Amino acid sequence: MPATERPTTVEALLADGTTAAIRRLGPADRDAVFGLYTTHLSADSLRLRFFGASRRAPALAADRLCAPPRPDLIGLGAWVDGELVGEADCELVDPAAGDAELALAVADAWQHRGVATLLIEHLAHAARDRGIAALVADTLAENRAVHQVLTDLGLPVHRRFRQGEVLVRVPLDENDPHYRDAVETRGRAAGIASLAALLRPRAVAVVGASRRPGSVGQAVLRKIRQNGFTGPVWAVNPHAATVAGEPAHASVAALPGVPDLAVLAVPPAAVPGAAEECGLAGVRALVVLTSGLTADQGRRLLHACRRHSMRMVGPNSLGIAHTDPAVRLDAEFGGAHPLPGTAAVAVQSGGVGIALMERLAWLGTGVSAFVSLGDKYDVSGNDLLQWWEADGRTDLVLLHLESFGNPRAFARTARRVTRTIPVLTVDAGRSAAGRRGAASHTAAAATPTVTRQALFRQAGITATRSIAELVDTAALLRAQPLPGARGSVAVVSNAGGIGILAADACTEAGLHVPALPDDLARALREVLPAAAATANPVDTTAAATPAELRACIDLLADHPAVDALLVCLVPTALVDRPDRAPLQALVDGPAHRRVPIAAVLLDQETPVRHLAAHHGLLPSYADPAAAAHALAHAVDRARHLARPDTPVAVPATADTGTARGLVDAFLAERPDGGWLDPARTADLLGCYGLPLTTTLWERDEPGILAAARTLCGTGHDGQVVLKAYWPDQVHKSAAGAVRTGLRTDDDVRDALHDLRGRLGDRMAGAVVQPMAAPGLELLAGVVQDEVFGPLVVLGLGGTATEALDDRCARLAPLTELDHDYLPAELRAAPLLRGAAGDPPVDRGALHQVLAGLSRLALDLPQLAEAELNPLIAGRGGRTAVDARVRLEPRTAFDPHLRQLRRWPGTDAP
């Protein structure tokens, strides 16, 4: 690295929420490192760091760390607001064992704030990339702070005591679950600490509060005051003495105190300067309402936030609200004040936020917090989920996210949060546009929608199709218990037609409407009018009194065959007074029973509302389809919670070292990447036990004929297959490059001449394989998504791949449970279980294929896509008769490494 080149910077949060910049040390940092040792360390800290060595030790250490880069030395520094507050380094001392000696120093004023731990995490990540197996250190026994840091890392620590010193060895295992859990726990605590100023501020300033009525800044200032914010509120406007009756101040520096939170409502060109002014004044959080920032303005805004340890919502935000009685902050410019409650809302689109809050208000559902993320430069849905998980108030989360910064971190957080709190989202942007230009069938299947839905499904997030469906589902989950995981619904109506419509809606939503057991049907006949129908749906007829209807509901709700109850009522002319209306059967009964109850009232004016019943609420819908979809989402959540946590699936074979060597060799030859040839494809798949049939690749006619003779006796019915090959080939069948059923030399020769006549000089030989026995043709593959990571796809293969479009997907790593659910989600699942006399597929063999693909993609970030198609599956196992693998030059991304998002395409300034 040239002496003038600034190393790549990563920013992350310390334990108290302060932002630290972590980067490699270089020659330009020599004075800062020397100053850290000589100015910011006490004599005792120096002694512990250098063991009382000569006075020249700090200078020698600074020279060593800041010399031109060496492959055996890694030195990292941590900067806060431009000041070096700590360094950690390791130097290879035992190449055979892979041991590197660790040393670190943290300024006295910054000790016990997580600096050392964060530095070691990033140092361990860099060391693993260099092939270092363990960090070792000679420490004084009295250096309790260092020993505590190493103990708390989450990695195994081996200690040997020797004459007042402790020899420490810390093996670096990048897949150690205890270490990953410890890193995640530290990151979660730091993230929550960093959001306190944003979501529980003690004082707020509105920068850009205007005298003009109707302006955004003035509207927000008024709403903060009107909602009764519990702390000081200040207006900042250098051109006014007062704003909306409040004293105005010329600048943030001129305020009578330091606000925790500043709301920026200034023109785009003024935003970066206003953010810098806030940072210099000690502000810890920003909400940026301004939209239309240029790329340069956005980069400078984010830099100011990072440099001064400010968390930011926006820009292009509608604002935030927090209804906690201890805060009562409403700093947004929507139409009305949010109702206080326990549902948390986060949206990117301000328009969606306004619509969602209006619908929740109609429903009477209050919120614990509302956050309009806007362009989401900093604070993300993942940050907010962690806050709401710990805030002690939130019991339901509603999200509308258009993008994900680190979806793998989001998935881990959501998977944990959804075990205790329902998380609902709108799955927006469903289209087939993501298929355009895709190469393999696997890549074509990995549309943004498929990838996003895989994330939601694995994380236990309830994904609805619209805002209306989101609110419908929230109304049910807020008021009723979860149904049974079977999804068996009993439909009750006082008019047969609406009951039939409701039953159809339930079936179309994926629920079951089974015939009722004989004992239950008999019991219903005893309490209902003689003309009632007691199958399912149950038609009580319009003659049923509220008491009879309530008895019917009681019987159904208490019977173990029923998982949920849908009650559909229409007004009739038979009611002579209000207390005899069918609705009384619901509102006079208990709101909470063993199973959830949803009502459908065709005459109600709003799409969904809550009915007040004894000790609770009942959701009521104007449309049976809305109620059915809400119940279906509740069943999905019940099924998710019923599934046990299972470990990551491990393939029987995983030769990672050989696989990485093969990839490195290919990319050395082809730096831009490309498709592997048949021989390398077979070698790479073999590293993970992926079952490619015997494949012989030959370039000339004699070699092809010899290969065919070798394999003729091994194929089905003594036949072989000939496939033309050329570089960057994808779909052989579509190109007419496959000939099957060949038995003799003449068959092979004729097929070869035909292929050469059709394909010409682009042929680079041919692949010969034994003819596969008949079986179910599947597709199994994996594709690397730039944002989401590896996506494993399973579906029908062969010629049915595109025609039937029957596929399902999961994000890697796959768990043991994913192996069961992936095949079960296919429409063709009955074929896998064995149908029409065909044998069932060997599930264990299929599981090993999926586990191998998942591990292959996780081990090799350079793997752009891999596909086994068709994968012939049957009772005796599985064999891929065709496979394609494409590599690209990519660096590994560690989703567990703590880091804040960076401005796209740049290093931090």
Buried (B, 14 or more C-beta within 10 A) or exposed (E): EEEEEBBEBBBBBBBBBBBBBBBBBBBEBBEBBBBBBEEBBEEEBBBBBBEEEEEEBBBEBBBBBBBEBEEEBBBBBBBBBEBBBBBBBBBBEEEEEBBBBBBBBBBEEBBEBBBBBBBBBBBBBBBBEBEBBBBBBEBBEEBEBBBEBBEEBBBBBEBEEEEEBBEBBBBBBEEBEEBBEBBBEBBBBBBBBBBBBBBBBBBBBBBBBBBEEEBBBBBBBBBBBEBEBBBBBBBBBEEBEEBBEBEBBEBBEEBEEBBBBBBBBBEBEBBBBBBBBBBBBBBBBBBBBBEEBEEEBBBBBBBBBBBBBBBBBBBBBBBBBBBBEEBBBBBBBBEEBBBBBBBBBBBBBBEBBBBBBBBBBEBBBBBBBBBBBBBBBBBBBBBBBBBBBBBEBBBBBBBBBBEBBBBBBBBBBBBBBBEEBBBBBBBBEEEEEBBEEBBBBBBBBBBBBBBBBBBBBBBBBBBBEEBBBBBBBBBBBBBBBBBBBBBBBBBBBBBBEBBBBBBBBBEEBBBBBEEBEEEBBEBBEEBBBEEBBBBBBBBBBBBBBBEBBBBBBBBBBEBEBBBBBBBBBBBEEBBEEEEEBBBBBBBEBEBBBBBBBBBBBBEBEEBBBBBEBEEBBBBBBBBBBBBBBBBBBBBBBBBBBEEEEEEBBEBEEBBBEEBBEBBEEBBEEBEEBBBBBBEBBBBBBBBBBBBBBBBBBBEEBEBBBBBBBBBBEBBBEBBBBBBBBBEEBBBBBEBEBBBBBBBEEEBBBBBBEBBBEEBEEEBEBBBBBBBBEEBBBBBBBBBBBEBBBBBBBBBBBBEBBEEEBBBBBBBBBBBBBBBEBBBEBBEBBEBBEBEEEBEBBBBEBBBBBBBBBBBBBBBBBBBBBBBBBBBBBBEEBBBBBBBBBBBBEBEEEBBBBBBBBBBEEEEBB
